[in-house]
């Protein structure tokens, strides 16, 4: 959940920072603006990727427990026959 918060904070910084950046200034201003934008997109992309691909341990545990219960029920039914 904190990665989603970081993405939102980075987007907010990008939103407010774009107002003051000019890509049509002198060379130093343009290089600074482009590098800042590149870094911002890397931060947003990295945190969003971490948010999307985080391990879902609780879901796996529930599926394993459900599978074990079903398997146990099948074994009990087979022994009753």
JOLINFEN-V845504 format. One line per field, one symbol per residue. burial: # if it has 9 or more other C-alpha atoms within 8 Angstrom, else .. Layout:
BEGIN
burial = ???
END
This chain:
BEGIN
burial = ..##.##..##..#.......#......##..##..#..#..##..##.##..............................
END
